[in-house]
Each structure stands twice: as structure tokens, then as C-alpha cells.
């Protein structure tokens, strides 16, 4: 059954519409032949990021200049016939693959058809096509420089994820204090959210010509690893079947971590508290039942996983925005 998809007019759509309009108007004012074709050049070079835009414009320029001079030379030699047109395309496409600009074949074919339909192949035609390229690609580049900042959105995602991790540690703290057998934590949804945000952070990297590293991307990558660890920790907590006296200390540590999820200033203190719990654990008498022994083993593994969680944050440090550096 035919179904309509919801759509919201975004910034890229507005940019494309404005750029196409400007391209046609400017080329018409300059008195260029085939001025409407500048809109095709523009629409194929408006991209999601500045880096992708520059790559598209560069490959489009190479591809279009190649077909312009190749087509002009061959049409002059063999005439402007349909068979010659097919021969040029047959030669041109392999060349674009060799030069890694094959994605711009459609744009180049527009230029080729201008040459094919021209009454005379001369300097005026070549200059006209170069001007079309200059205007169309220039407007596309100018429009792609106007990219909305993603910092506000990324920072909001950062805050939301930290709140969710805080909730996880609060659940862990209660589980240790009350010895809950089942913990209802939606880790899959949290991980999916983090991966989506990582994709957004990577897009932000591609919106900067000079900055090649993105603190947000590495931050969310660190959080993803931490959540994977917490997922394993949940499995261990659910398998602690006896009330071990050390669980009271661990519950307190969980509470302390939950209060400082968004800060790195207290990570070393939390690691120190964890080492103290390990020393206290060594002083406790050995478990006397098989069930208690299994629970103690799960507690030890739990502390190992928690240490790795804290070390990940300690190694990352605190997130600093590029504007603050």
C-alpha cells in the first residue's frame, strides 16, 4: 500500500533551493548560454558537510573540465554525431574511474551535451562552459560554508547520556544494598543512542577544514565502552546470591560514582575507594558454602570491571570543546 513519509524542510533543502535560484539568476545576468544548467551543478554539490562538499566540487571540476576538452577535441575531429557522442562516453567513463571522479559522470554529461548541441565549437563555447562551472560550483561552495553548529545538540546528548549512566549506578547501588536478583536496565537502547550520536559527532569533524580530531567523538566512544562494561557488570550483580558484608561498601562506592559521572576530578578518589574495598575483601573470612563462594567470585570480577570503567574515564580526562582550547 502506498504510504507517504513525513518530511520536515531542513537547512540543506533551503540552501539547495536558494543556491539553485542564485545560480540561474547570476548565469542569466552574465549572458551565458545554457544558464539553467548551473542549477544542476549546484544541486549535485550541496552536501551534508564542508569536507564532503569540497570533495564533490573538486571531483566535479576535474570531471567536467576533462569532458569539456575531450568532447571538444573529438567532436572537432569526427563531427557532432550521435555515434561520436557514444564513443566519447565510452572513453570518458573509464577515465573517470581511473581518476576516481566517476560519481560526477552525470554532471559531466550535461557539459558534454552542451558541446554536442553547440553550433560551433570554439573559444566562446569553452569560456561559456568554464563560467557555468565557476558560478555553479562557487555558489555551492559558498552555501556549504554555512553549516549549523552541532555543539549545542552534541552537548545535550552528552548530558542525556550522563543522566542515564547516573541512573544505572543508582540502580547498582540499590541492588548491592537490597540484593536485587533482577535489574531492569535498557542497555541496548542506550548503546543505540550513543552510536547514533557518534555518527553525528563524526559529521561534525567533517565540518571543519583544519580540525581533524573531535573531542565529542572520542568522548562518546569512551562512553560506549563504559556502557558495554556496565552491561557485563549487571550480569555479575544478578548472580550474587548471598548477602556478602562487602556489598555495603560497594553500594556506597556506586552512590559516589553516580554523583560524579560527568566529572573526571573525582575518578582517582573512586579508584582509591575501590582499592580499599579490595583490601577489606582480602581480610574477610573465606566463604563456607558453594553459593557464597560463587557470589564472592562474582564480586571480585565485578570490582575488576568497575576498575576498568574508572580507568577508561581517567585516561580520557575531561571533555574540552574546541572553542575552549
C-alpha positions in Angstrom: 0.0 0.0 0.0 1.3 3.5 -0.9 2.4 5.4 2.2 3.5 9.0 2.5 6.7 9.6 4.5 6.7 12.6 6.9 9.1 15.3 5.9 10.4 18.4 7.5 12.1 21.1 5.4 15.7 21.2 6.7 18.5 23.7 6.4 20.1 21.7 3.5 16.8 21.8 1.5 16.6 25.6 2.0 20.3 26.0 1.0 19.8 23.9 -2.2 16.7 26.0 -3.2 18.5 29.3 -2.6 21.7 28.2 -4.3 19.9 26.9 -7.5 17.9 30.2 -7.7 21.1 32.3 -7.4 23.0 30.1 -9.9 20.3 30.6 -12.6 19.9 34.3 -11.9 23.7 35.1 -12.0 24.4 33.0 -15.1 21.5 34.7 -16.9 22.7 38.1 -15.9 26.1 37.2 -17.3 24.5 36.3 -20.6 25.7 32.7 -20.5 24.3 30.1 -22.8 22.5 27.1 -21.2 22.4 29.2 -18.0 19.8 26.9 -16.4 22.3 24.1 -16.3 24.1 25.9 -13.4 21.3 24.7 -11.2 22.3 21.0 -11.9 25.9 21.8 -10.9 24.7 23.4 -7.7 22.3 20.7 -6.6 24.8 17.9 -7.1 27.4 19.6 -5.0 25.4 20.6 -1.9 26.4 18.1 0.8 25.9 17.4 4.5 29.4 18.6 5.5 32.0 21.1 4.3 34.7 18.4 3.7 32.3 16.3 1.6 31.3 19.4 -0.3 34.9 20.3 -1.2 35.5 16.7 -2.3 32.4 16.8 -4.5 33.3 20.2 -6.0 36.9 19.2 -6.7 35.9 15.9 -8.4 33.1 17.7 -10.4 35.6 20.3 -11.6 38.1 17.7 -12.8 35.4 15.6 -14.4 33.7 18.5 -16.2 36.9 20.0 -17.5 38.0 16.6 -18.7 34.8 16.0 -20.7 34.8 19.6 -22.0 38.2 19.4 -23.6 37.9 15.7 -24.6 34.5 16.3 -26.1 35.5 19.4 -27.9 38.6 17.8 -29.5 36.8 14.6 -30.6 33.7 16.5 -32.0 36.0 18.7 -34.0 37.8 15.7 -35.4 34.8 13.4 -36.1 31.8 15.7 -36.2 28.8 16.2 -33.8 27.0 12.9 -34.4 25.2 10.6 -32.0 27.7 7.8 -32.7 30.6 10.1 -31.8 28.7 11.1 -28.6 28.5 7.4 -27.6 32.2 7.0 -28.4 33.2 9.9 -26.2 31.1 8.5 -23.3 32.8 5.1 -23.9 36.2 6.6 -23.5 35.2 9.1 -20.7 33.7 6.8 -18.1 36.9 4.6 -17.8 38.9 7.8 -17.4 36.7 9.0 -14.5 37.2 5.6 -12.8 41.0 5.9 -13.1 40.9 9.5 -11.7 38.4 8.5 -9.0 35.8 11.0 -10.1 33.2 8.6 -11.5 30.5 9.9 -9.2 30.4 13.1 -11.3 29.6 11.4 -14.6 26.0 12.8 -14.7 27.2 16.3 -14.2 29.9 15.9 -16.9 27.3 14.6 -19.4 25.4 17.9 -19.1 28.6 19.7 -20.2 29.1 17.1 -23.0 25.6 17.7 -24.3 26.2 21.5 -24.4 29.2 20.8 -26.7 27.2 18.3 -28.7 24.4 20.8 -29.4 26.7 23.8 -30.0 26.5 25.5 -33.4 30.3 26.0 -33.3 33.0 24.5 -31.0 35.3 27.5 -30.3 36.8 29.6 -27.6 33.5 31.2 -26.8 31.9 27.8 -26.0 34.8 26.8 -23.9 34.7 30.1 -21.9 30.9 29.8 -21.5 31.1 26.3 -20.0 34.0 27.3 -17.7 31.9 30.3 -16.5 29.0 28.0 -15.9 31.2 25.8 -13.8 32.7 28.7 -11.9 29.4 30.2 -11.0 27.6 26.9 -10.1 30.5 25.4 -8.1 31.3 28.7 -6.5 27.8 29.1 -5.2 27.7 25.5 -4.0 30.9 26.1 -2.1 29.7 29.3 -0.5 26.4 27.7 0.6 28.2 24.7 2.1 30.3 27.1 4.2 27.1 27.9 6.1 26.7 24.8 8.3 24.8 25.0 11.6 26.9 24.2 14.6 26.3 20.8 16.2 27.9 21.7 19.5 24.6 22.5 21.2 23.0 19.3 20.1 26.0 17.2 21.0 26.2 18.7 24.4 22.5 18.0 25.0 23.1 14.3 24.0 26.2 14.3 26.3 24.0 15.5 29.2 21.2 12.9 28.5 23.7 10.0 28.3 25.4 11.1 31.6 21.9 11.2 33.3 21.2 7.6 32.0 24.5 6.3 33.3 23.9 8.0 36.6 20.6 6.2 36.8 22.4 2.9 36.1 24.7 3.4 39.1 21.8 4.3 41.3 20.2 1.0 40.4 23.6 -0.7 41.1 23.8 0.9 44.5 20.3 -0.2 45.4 21.0 -3.7 44.1 24.0 -4.0 46.3 22.2 -2.7 49.4 18.9 -4.7 48.9 20.3 -7.7 47.0 18.0 -7.5 44.0 18.1 -10.5 41.7 16.8 -8.8 38.5 17.9 -5.4 37.3 15.7 -3.8 34.7 18.2 -1.6 32.7 17.7 -0.8 29.0 21.3 -1.0 27.9 20.5 -1.8 24.2 18.5 1.4 23.8 21.3 3.4 25.5 24.0 1.9 23.3 22.0 2.5 20.2 21.6 6.2 21.2 25.3 6.5 21.8 26.1 5.0 18.4 23.8 7.5 16.7 25.4 10.4 18.5 28.9 9.1 17.5 27.7 9.3 13.9 26.6 12.9 14.5 29.9 13.7 16.1 31.8 12.3 13.2 29.8 14.5 10.9 30.9 17.5 13.0 34.5 16.5 12.3 33.8 16.8 8.6 32.5 20.3 9.0 36.0 21.6 9.9 38.8 22.1 7.4 41.6 22.4 10.0 40.4 20.4 13.0 40.8 16.7 12.2 40.1 15.5 15.7 36.8 15.7 17.5 36.6 15.6 21.3 33.0 14.7 21.3 33.5 11.7 19.1 36.2 10.3 21.4 34.0 11.1 24.4 31.0 9.2 23.1 33.3 6.3 22.0 34.6 6.2 25.6 31.0 6.2 26.9 30.1 3.3 24.6 32.9 1.2 26.0 31.9 2.1 29.5 28.2 1.1 28.9 29.4 -2.2 27.4 31.3 -2.8 30.7 28.2 -1.9 32.8 26.2 -4.4 30.8 28.6 -7.1 31.9 28.6 -5.7 35.5 24.8 -6.1 35.6 25.2 -9.8 34.7 27.6 -10.3 37.6 25.4 -8.4 40.1 22.4 -10.5 39.3 24.5 -13.6 40.1 25.4 -12.5 43.7 23.1 -14.9 45.6 24.2 -14.3 49.2 24.5 -11.1 51.2 28.2 -10.6 51.4 29.3 -8.0 54.1 31.4 -6.2 51.5 28.3 -5.3 49.4 27.6 -2.4 51.8 30.9 -0.8 50.9 30.3 -1.4 47.2 26.8 0.2 47.4 28.4 3.3 48.9 31.0 3.4 46.0 28.2 3.1 43.4 26.5 6.0 45.0 29.6 8.1 44.9 30.3 7.3 41.3 26.7 8.2 40.4 27.2 11.7 41.8 30.3 12.3 39.6 29.5 10.7 36.3 30.0 13.9 34.4 33.3 14.8 36.0 36.8 13.4 35.9 38.0 15.3 39.0 37.0 12.5 41.4 37.9 9.4 39.4 41.2 8.9 41.2 39.4 9.1 44.5 36.9 6.5 43.4 39.7 4.2 42.3 41.3 4.7 45.7 38.0 3.7 47.3 37.8 0.6 45.1 41.3 -0.5 46.1 40.3 -0.1 49.8 37.4 -2.3 49.2 39.7 -4.9 47.7 41.9 -4.7 50.8 38.9 -5.2 53.0 37.8 -8.1 50.9 41.1 -9.8 51.5 40.7 -9.5 55.3 37.2 -11.2 55.3 36.9 -14.9 56.1 36.6 -17.2 53.2 33.1 -18.2 52.2 31.9 -21.6 53.6 29.3 -22.6 51.1 29.5 -23.2 47.3 26.9 -20.5 46.7 28.8 -17.9 48.9 32.0 -18.8 47.0 30.4 -18.1 43.7 29.0 -14.9 44.9 32.4 -13.8 46.2 34.0 -14.7 42.8 31.3 -12.5 41.0 32.1 -9.7 43.4 35.8 -9.9 42.6 35.0 -9.9 38.9 32.6 -7.0 39.4 35.3 -4.9 41.0 37.7 -5.7 38.1 35.1 -4.5 35.6 34.4 -1.4 37.7 38.2 -0.6 37.8 38.3 -0.8 34.0 35.3 1.6 33.8 37.0 4.1 36.0 40.3 3.8 34.1 38.6 4.5 30.8 37.3 7.8 32.2 40.7 8.6 33.8 42.5 8.0 30.6 40.1 10.1 28.6 40.2 13.0 31.0 37.6 15.8 30.9 35.8 16.8 27.7 37.1 20.2 26.4 35.4 21.9 23.5 37.5 23.1 20.6 36.4 26.6 21.2 37.9 26.4 24.8 41.3 25.2 23.7 
